[in-house]
Amino acid sequence: MGKQIENVAVNKKDIKWESEDLSYLEESTFRRNYWEIITAAKVAKDTKNAMNLIGSSNVILTYNDLKDFVWKAKYFGIMHDERAGVPRTAYKGVVEVKVKGKNSLFLAPPRDKLEQDFSIST
């Protein structure tokens, strides 16, 4: 894991947490906002298409099962281990990474599973 975190900068600035508005982290607010972000992302049909799209926008790439997730995670050079059948860094099955700087790549389960996990009714 050291390889994944070796370039992480440590914050040296004091933060007065008691004066920060952290309401965006409340579960229902976070879930709703995150759903809006991932569903606004461009849908990639495969890893190469994802790399082409990521320069201009956030991208969502579906994984069909854990084996598929591991293959795609290795392709992008990200952590691919799991616990209880869920990718370790996932929120509701979605693993988010920054690729080429500013845009996010969301490795996500199929849409019907996402809707179920985010409690979205269609």
N, C-alpha and C positions, 0 to 999 in steps of 0.2 A: 504494500500500500504506500510505502514511502515514495515510490516513483510518481504516484498520482498527486501527492501533496507537496512535493519538494519545492514547487514554485509559488506556493501560497504565501502571500505577504501577511504578516502579523500586524493587526491594528495597534497603533501606539497612541491613539487619540482617546482621551477620556470621554465617555458617553454618559450623560445623566439620564439613565433609563426611566427614572420616575417621571420625567417631563416629556418623554416620547409618547406619541400616539401609536399604540400597537394594536388598535382595534382591527386592522386589516388582517391580523393573524388569528382572529377568532375563527373557529373551524367553519362555520357556515359562510362567513364572508370570504375566507380564503378559498374554500371549495368553489363557490360561485365565480369568483374572479379568475381562478385558475382554469375552470371549465371554459370561460370566455376566451382566455388566451390560447388554450390548446385547440379549441374548435375554430379559431380564426387563422391558425397556421395552415400553410399550403400543404396539401397531401402529396407525399412522395410515393412513387410506385415501387422503388427499390433503393438500395444504398447509393448507387451512382446518381440517380435522379435527385436524391436528398442532397448530395454534395453540390450538385448544380444549382439547386434552389436556395441553399442556405446563405449564399452571399447577399440575397436581396430580401429575405424574410425568414420568419420562424417556419419550421418544417415539422410535420408529424409523420412518422414512419411506423407502420404497424408491425408488431411481432405476433406470430400466431401461437407460439408456445414457448416454453423455457429454452428449448434447444435453439429455436429461431432467435430468441432474444440474445443468447450467449454468442451466437455467430455474428449478429449485427453489432453487439457491444464490442466484440473483439475487432471487428472491421474498423470501428471508430476509435479504438484504443481506450475504451472506458471500462470501469469496473464491471465485471460480469457475474459476480457470485450472487447467491440467493439464500434466503432463509424462508422455510415453510412454503416453497414454491413461488415466492415473490422476489423480484430483483431487489437487492439490498438497499439501494438508494431511491427506491420508487415511492411515489405518493399516489395511492389508488391505482397502482400498476404502471404509472408513467415515470419514466426516467428522463430527466432533463439535463442536457449538457450544452455548453456554449461551443460552437464550432466557428472558426474563422472570426473570433472576436465577439461581435455584438448580438448575433441572432442565436436563437435556441433551436436545438434539435430535440424533439420529444419522441422517444421510443415508447410506444404505447400498445396496449392490447387492442383487439378489434373493437370497433365502435359500439357494438351492442354490450360488450363487457364494460366499456368506459361508462356508458349511460347507466348501467346497473350500479357500478361502483360510485358514481357521482350522484346517484339517486335522481337521474334525469328521466322524465317521462316523455316519450315521443308520441 
